Amino acid sequence: MRTEPRHRSPSTSPLTRVRNLGILAHVDAGKTTVTERILYLTGATHKRGEVHDGTTVTDFDSQERDRGITIFAAAVSCVWDGHRVNLIDTPGHVDFADEVERSLRVLDGAIAVFDAVAGVEPQSEAVWRQADRHAVPRIAFVNKMDRAGADLDAAVRSIRERLGAVPLAVQLPIGQEGAFTGVVDLLRMRASTWRAGRDGYEEGPVPDVLREEAERRRRLLEEEVAELHPAALEEFCARGAVSGETLAGALRDLTRSGEAVVVLCGSAYRDCGIEPLLEAVVAYLPSPLDVPPVRGAWDGAPQERAADPAGPFAGLVFKVNSTATGRLTYVRVYAGTMRKGDTVLDAGARRSERIGRILRVQADRHTEMDRAAAGDIVAVVGLKTVRVGATLCAPAAPLLLEPPVVADPVVSVAVEARRRVDVDRLATALARLAEEDPSLVVRADAESGQTVLSGMGELHLEVAVEKIRRSHGLDVGVGRPQVAYRETVARGVSGLVYRHVKQDGGAGQFAHVVLDVEPLEPEEGFVFRSVVTGGRVPQEYVRAVEAGCRDALAEGPLGGHPVTGLRVTLTDGATHSKDSSEMAFRAAGRFGLREALRAGVMALLEPVAEVTVTVPDEAVGTVLGDLAARRGRVSGRAARSGTAVITATVPLAELFGYASRLRGRTQGRGTFTTRAAGYAPAPGERTTP
């Protein structure tokens, strides 16, 4: 029986023995339970935390424990087999996708957790695409193999079909559903079994009843790997087989290049399969030395920083949180070493900051450190004005890294303090919220004078308002949710001429531009180009026209909503020898595009979501009718173990209150999940010249 501790502390913790990874999954796939079992097995905790009991380490916030879901990305650190594993447990709910985005920006690898019954679910797909954008290598863990209807092969097929990945299953389950007790390692051709109530696992030969199937799957794995990896192909052609050592090396290369995804399975709740998962993390996912040097720029000159503790310091802030300990600033150190008491440069703000304390983070618990080197993920106390996305670097070697992308909010609510004496306290609380979570936007409505809080969804805003109530002790009134509309060009204009001329004493302003405006798909955003020839508009003025056009996109003619989905072409223009300037051409671009939008045909866009509803078979008709009444378009329907799974695209505005309505129509047995699906035209909302 394997019970020896595998959490030996690394003697020097070299970079080759560091893994920075995240846990990604759809809500309820079991990623927090996976994290808890990893912490327990590595000795970071001495008791298994359970989501249903509210005893987990990473879901430490009171709202997370009340709701039973992960809301805030939590960083923890542990040691396995002499490797330092810095782990971030990310939210699975679509409303907190921005928290996932900020985490992925600083990770070197990830574990994607899938439900063995449901396979790839909507938010699984969304976080997978986020990881694709950041080129984060992944391994997959098919969880809940002990559930009724669990099917590893079906889950693997869904990874291939829905995610477009190349899944390579390296394990064969021992037993099915409630009889699931372990796995066969197809590389070593050994069986590992777990028993309820006992730590560790027993290793032995492959059971006789599974030997033929295990040999068949090993052969398939060798063939699949040989098709993808030159060394494996060479050995396969020479020997007719691939050794376990060559397979392991090939799987490591394929994982780190993103060409394939190693798939393991288990049941985190029953402690099955976590040790092999940790071994796969160490074997296949990259260290900071295995990823390319981080790239940035300074004063327009591109620069790189390799993961060298002796090099110039550079780090990225990916999270800010106010706690009883103080204002914690979470930093991924990419290069160099940051020491307590150092003065660092906030490169974006060009402001110096002093490092107060450095903390090794264990969710809401912390251990002080004297220094943090390349590859570390730590929290810093003492940075007063640093925001999420800021680059911290050595003042003598400045560098600006690209910050995480912040999504535009889609839902808004009006908030107000019920007591007049709390107005200033509410403003302070909202400012702190927006500082901690850049996807929350606070603004004053120009017409009503109300304070409006905007975010990524109804739940996102509920959590934000509840945090104000609990953390700041404020009695807050909240208005009805409103979606964030966009405007787009339905029919453009050609040859719109705009002359910007101002002569009011002193230097004048002159700019002449001719613009064409064409519609694009909303997801294409804004595209600008110039076809002016003969130097009629100098290049620096062309850039000013583009900047002015971007200014005009902030408010469209229909209702002052942001404008998207258009191409603007500068076709001609003229300058004045004395009065032309970048400021004049920027004004011409801004006012010229505004005129062009008023002259064209505009359409209002509303945010839509892909909704996946799981209901009993007898409730399908009722649910379909309700979706149709909400302007939903059904795109798919599948049967699964006495239930129906319906996929539809529904306007976000029609989903407010849908959870309680669905429960009422299905006697509490219906569930649904959503993911953002962009924007679509709102019915009957157009304007013509």
N, C-alpha and C positions, 0 to 999 in steps of 0.2 A: 504493500500500500504506500502511495507517494504522499508523505506528510511533511517532508523536510522543508524548512522555511526557504523561500526563494526571494526573500526581500533583504539580501545582503547589501549593506551600504557600499556604494562605489568608493574606492579609496581616494581617487582624485577626481572622479566624475568627468572624465575627458568627453569632448564633444561627440565622439563616436558612440558613447554610451548614454546619450540623451535622446529622448523622444518627446516631441511637442505635438500632441494630438487632441482632437475633439471627438465627441460622441454625437453623431447626427442621426436623426430619426423622425418619423411621423409621431405625433402625439399618441401616447399609450403603447408604443412598440416595446417599451421596457428599457430605454437607455439609462434612466436614472438608476434602475435596479442593477443594470450592468455596471455602472460606475460604483455603486455601493459594494458590489461583490469584488470588484477590483481593489477597492480600498481595504476591504477586509482581508483578502488573500495576501496582499502585500504588507500587511501589518500596520497600515496607516490608521486603521480603526480596529477596535477590539470587539465590536458587536455589529451584526448585520443590520443596517438601516432599512426600513420598509416604508414605501410611499404611503400605503394605506394606514400606517400607524403614525405618520408624520414624524418619523425618526431618522430621516435621511440626512446625510451630511451636506450634500449639494443643494437640496431644496430646503434651505434654512430659513428663508423669509416666511413670515406668518401667513401671507397670502398664498404662497406656494403650498404650504401645508394645509391650509383651509380648502384650497381648490384641487389639490392633488395633482398639480401639473407644474412643470418647470417654466418659470417666467423669466428669470435672470440667468445669464450665463455665469457659471460658478467655476472658478479655477481651483484645482487641488493638485497635490504633488505626492508621489509615492516612489518606491524603489522595488524593482523586480529583477532578480538575477544580476545584480550589480549595475542595472541601468536606471537612471533617473527618468521617470515618466511624469511629465507635466501635462495634466489632463484638464480639458474644459468641457463640462457638461452643458450642452446648449439646449434652448427651448425647442419644442416640437410643434408648437401651435403657430399657424400662419401669421398671426398678429405680431409675433415677436421675431419675424424673419430677419429684421435688421440686426438683432442681437447676434444671430447666427452669422450674418455677413461680417460683422466686426470681428468675430472670433476667427472665422476662416482666414481673414486677412493676415493673421499672425501665426497660423498653424503650419506645421510641416507635413502632417498626415492626419488621417481620420479613420474612425470605426463607424461604418454605416450599419445601423441596427434595423432589421426588418422583422415583422411579425410573420411567423411560420404559416399562419392561416391566411392572412390578408395579402402577403407578399408586398409588392411595391404599392404604397398608398400615395394620395395626392401630395402631401407635404414631404414624403420621402423623395418624390421626384423633384420637388422644388429645391430642397437642400442639396440634392445631388447636382442639380444644374448650377447652384451657387458654388459648390466645390469644383465643378468643371471650370468655371470662370477663373477661379484662383489656381487652377492646376494642382490641386491638393491630392496626393495619392491616397487611395482608400483600400481597406479590406472590409469585407462584409461579414456580419454576424447575424444569422437567421435565428432569432430568439423564439421562445415559447414553443419549443418542439414537443412539450408535454401536453399541449392543448388538443382538444378534439378537432379534427380536421387539419392538423399540422401536416405540411407536405413540403419537404425540402426541395424536391425536384420542381414543383410548381413555383416556389419562391425564386429558384434559380432562373426558371424560364421568364418570370416577370421582370427580373433584373435585366435579362438579355433583351426582351421585347420592349419594355417601357423605358428603359434607361439607355438602350443602345450600347451597353457595356459588354465586355467579354468575361463572364463569370467562370471561374475555375474552382469547382468544389473539391476540396482536399480532404473531406471527411465523409464517412457513411454513417448514418444514425444506427444505433443499436436499439431496437424496439421502436414502437410507434405510439404516438399520443400518450396516454397515461402510462404505458409500459416503456416509455423512453428512459433509458438508463445510462447511455454513454455514446461514444463515437469510435469509429475505426479511423485511425490516421493512415491515409492512403500513401503517404510518403514513406513512413517507417513500417507500414503494414503491421501495426500493433493496435490493440483495443484498449480504451480507457473507459472505466465504468465508475459511476458515483453512487453512493448509497445515502438515503435520507438520514439526517441526523449525525452524519459522520463527516469530518473534515478530510480533505484530500481525496485521492482517487486510486483505484487499483488498475495496474497495467498488466496486460497479458497478451497471449496470442489471439488472433482473430477467431471468433466463434465459428465452429464448423458450418453452422447453418448460413453464415454470411460470407464464407471464404470465397465461393465462386463469384458472388456478386461484387465483393471487394476487389478481386483480381480483374474482373471486367471493367470496373470503374477506374482502377489504377491504369489499365491499358488505355482507356479513353483519355485520361488526364495526360498520359505521356504523349499521345497523338496530338491533343490540342496544344500542349506546350511546344512540341516540336514544330508545329506550323507557325509559331510566333517567335521562337528564339533560335538563333543560328547554332549555338553550342549544343542545345538539346537536339536539334535536327541532325547535326553531324553525328552525335552519339547514337541517335535512333537509327540512322541509316547504316552505321558501322556495326552495331550490336543487335539491332532489332528491338532495343529497349532503352530506357533512360534511367540511370541510377538515381537514388533518392538524393544524393548530394548535388548532382547536376540539376535535378528538378528544383531543389530548394534555391539554388543560385539563379536559375531562370525565373522562378516565381518572384524572387526579390527584384530582379531587373525589370520584369514586366509590370510589377506593382508600382515601382518608383517612376517608371516612364509613363504610367497611365494606360498602357496597352491592354491590361487585364486586371481583374479584381479577384483576389483570393477569397473564397467563401467558406466560412466555418459555421457550425451550428451548435445549439445548446439550449438550456433553460436557465436563465440567470436566477430566477426565483428559487429554483431547486438546486442552485450551486453547481449545475452541470455545464461543463465546457468553458469555464472562465480561464483556467490554467492554460489550455491550448491557445486561447485567444491572446493571452499575454505573451506567450511564446511567439505567436505570429506577429504581434506588434514589434517585438524585438528583432525578429528575423527578417521581416519584409518592409516595414515602414522606415522612412529615411531619418537619419540624424541631421542636425543642422549643417553638417559638412557635406551631406549628400544632395542638398538643394542648391540651386544657383545663388551666387552672391546677390544681396538685395541691391536694387537699382534705385537711384534718385537723381537729384540735380541740385546745382547751386548757381544762381545767377545765369541760368540758361545752359550751363555746361553739365552734361551727363556725368554721373559718378557711380561707382560701385563700392560696396563694403562686403568683404568676405567675413565669414564667421570665425574671426580670430580674436581671442580674448586680449591679445597684446596690441591690437590695432586701435585706431581712433574710435571712440565710443559713438554708437548710433542705436537708437531704439524708437519704437512706435507706441504711442498711447492708444489703447483700444477700448478702455473702459474707465469710467470715473464713478466713484460711489462714495456717498457720505455715510459714515458709520459712527458709532460711539468712539471708535479709535481715532477718528478724524477723517479728513478728506483723503480717500485712497485713490491713487492714480495707478492703473494697471499698465505695465510696460512689457513689451517683448523686446529683449535686448538682442539685436542682430550682430553687433560687432563691438569689440572693445570691452572695457570693464567699467561699471558704474560703482562708485564707492560712497559710503555715507559721508556727508559733508561736502561732496563735490559740487562745483558750480557747473551747470549745463546750460546749453542754449536751446530755447524753444524756437526752432528754425523758422516756422511760419510766422510767428509774432515778432521774431527777432528780439526776443526778450530773455534775459538771463534768469535762471531759477536755481535754487539751492536744494540739494537732496537732503531731506531731514533724516528719515529712517527708511530702511529697505526691509521688506517683509516677505518671507516665503509664505504663500497663501494656502490655506487649507479650508476653503469655503469661507466661513465666518470666523475661523481661528487663524492666528498668524504666529510665525516664528521670526524673530529678528535675525538679520544677516548683516555682515559688515560690507559685503560687496555682492554684485550680480554681474556675471560674465556673459559673453556671447552664448546664445542658446537658452538663457534663462527667461522664465516668465514670472515676474514678481510684482508686488505692489509697493508704491512709494508714498511716504507721508512727507508733507512739506511743500508740495507744488501747489501754489495758490491760484494761479490763473490758467493753467494748462488745460486744454479742452481735448475731447475725444478726436483722434486723428492727427494730433500734434506729433511732430518729429522732435525728439530730444537728441542732442549730439554734443560732441566736444566743441567748445567755442573756437578752438584753433583749427578744427576740421569740419566746417559747417556742411550740412547735407539736408536736403528736404525730400522726404519720402512721400509717395502718393498715399493720401489718406483713404480709409474705407469709404465706399460709395454709400450715400444716405438716400434711401428711397423717399419719394414724395408721399406725404400723408394722403389718405383717401377718405377719412371720416373726421368730422368736427363736432364738438359740443360747446355750448356757451357755459361758462362757469362763473359763479359769483359767490362772494362771502355773504352769508346770511346776516352777519353783524357788521355794521359799518366800521367798528374799531378793528376788524380783521382784514380790511381791504389791503393794507400794506403787507401784512403777513402772508396773504394769499399770493400777492405779486412775487414776494421773495421765494415762496414755496414753488411756484410755477417756474421761475427762473432756474431754480436748482434742479427741478425735474428735467427741463430742456437741456441743461448742462450735462446731466448724467445720461440722458437718452436723446441723441440728436434727431431721432425720428419723431419726436414730439415737438410740435411747433406751437408757440404761443403768439397771438397777435390781437390787436384791438380792432374790432369791426368799425369801419369808418362811418357806416350809416347808423347803427344802433348804439355804438359806444360800448358794447359788451366785450368782455374778454373771451376769446375763442381758443380752445385747445384742440389741436388736430393731431391725429395719429394714424396707425396702420389698420385699425379695426375697432369694433365695438368693445371687445374684451380688452384690448390695449388701453383704451381710454378709461374703462371701468377700473382697471388695475391702477392707472395713474391717479385717478381721483381718490380711490381708496387709500393710496399711499399718502396723499395730502391729509386725509382725515386721520390716519393712524400715526404717521410720523410727526405731523405738525399740530395735531389736535384742533383742526379747523372744521367748522360746520359749513359745508359747501353745498350750494344749490347747483344742479346740473340741468341743462336744457335737453331737448330731444336731439338725437344724433342726426347729422346732415352729411351727405356724401360730398366729396370734393369733385366738382365737375371740371372738365377741360373743354376747350373750344378748338375746332380744326377747320381747315379750308375745304369746303365742298366743291367750290368752283373758283379758280383763281382769276387773276387779271394779268394782262400783258401790256408792257410799255407805259406803266404809270410813271409820270414825270413829277418830281418834287424838287422845288428850288427853295433852299434855305438862305434867306437874305435878311441881314439885320444891319441897319446903319443908324446908330443912335449916339453918335459922338465917339471919338476915339477910334480904335481899330474895329473894323467891320467884320461881319461873318458872311461867307459865301460858300455854298455847296450846291451842286446840281447833280441829281442822280436819276437814273431810269431803272425801274425795277420790274421784273416778272415774278409772279407768285403762282406756284403750282401746288396742288394737293399731293400729299404722301400718305402712307398708312400711319396711323397714330403712333405705333411703336417705333417708327423711323425718326421721330422727334423733329429736329430742325436741321436743315442742310442749307449751307450758303455757298455760293460760287460766284466767280466773276469771269465774264467773257469780254471785258473791256479791252480794246486793243489800242495801239498807238500811244500809250502813255497818257491817255486823256484823264485818267484818274490814277495818280501815283499809288504804289503798293501800300504805303502807310495809311493812305486815306481809304483804301479798300478795307483794310483791317478795322478802321474806325466805323465804316458803314456796317460791317458785320456786327461789331459791338453794339451799335445803335439798334440794329434789328433785334438782337437778343434782348435789349432793354424793352422793346415793344412787345415781346412775347409774354411779359408778366401779366398783362391785362388785355383780354380780348373784347371785341365790340358787343358781344351778346349779353354778357353779364359780368364782365370784369374778371373772368376766369383765365388761368394760364392757357396759352395757345401752343399746340403741338401738331405734328403731322403736316409739314409744309416745306417746300424748297423755295428759296429766294435767290434769284439770279440778278446780279448787277450787270446790265447790258450796255450802259453808256453813262456819261456824266461829263461835267466840265468844272474847271477850277478858275480861280481869280488869282492873279499874280501876287496880290497883297493880302486879300481878305480870307483866303482859304486856309483852313487849319483842320487838325484831327478833330477838335471839338465841334467845328461846324459840320463836318461830314458825319460825325456820330449823331448829331441832332437830326441831320437829313435822313439817316438810316432809320432812326426811331420814328420820326413823324411821317416819313414816306411809307413805311410799312403799315403804320396805323391807318393811313388813308387807303392803302391797297386792301387791307382787311375789310374796311367799311365798304369798299367798292365791290368786293367779291361776294360770294355766297358762303356763309359760315354755318357750321353745324355744331350742336352741343354734344359732348361725349360724356357718358356716365361710366363709372367703374363697374366692372362685372367680375364675378367669381365663379370658379368651377366648383360645384357642390357635389359631394359624394354622399348619398343617403343610403343607410342600411336599415331595412325595415322588414318585419314579418311578411310572409307572402300574402296574407289576407289583407294587409294594409296598403298594398301597392297601388290599387286604383285611387284610393283617397289621397295618397301622397302625390301621385302624378297629377291629379286634378289641382291640388294645392300649388304645385310647382308651376303649372300652366297659368293659374291665377296670378302668380308672382312674375309673370313674363319670362318664365324659365324655358330654355330650349334643351330638351333631353337629347343627350348624345350617346348614351350607352346604358345597357341594362344586363346584369348577369345574375345567375343564381348561385347561392353559396350556403349549404347546410341549412335548408329551411328558411332562408332569408333571401331577399332580393337586394342587389346593390345597384342603385340608380345614379347615373352621372348626368349632370345638367349644368348649363351655364345660366346664371341668374344675376340680374342687376343687384349690386350691393345694397342699394336703398331698399330693396324688397326683402332683404334678409334680417332686418332689425326685428327682434322678437321671434325669429323662426324656431329657436330651440324649444321654447315653451309650447309653441303651436304644434311642433312635431311630436313632442311628448304626449300632448293631449290627444292627438289623432292616432297614436299607436299604443296607447295605454302604457306609456313610459318605456316602450321597448325599442323605439327608433332612435338612431344616432346619425349625426352628420358631421362632415368635415369640409373645410373650404380651403381654396388657395387662390391667390390673385390671378386673374386671367386678362389683365389689361383693361382697355376701354372699348366701348362700343357706342354707336350713335344712339342718343336718347330720342324717343319717338316725338315727331312733330315739332322739333326745336330747330328752326332754320331762319335765317334772315337773308333777304335779297336787297340789292341796292334800290 
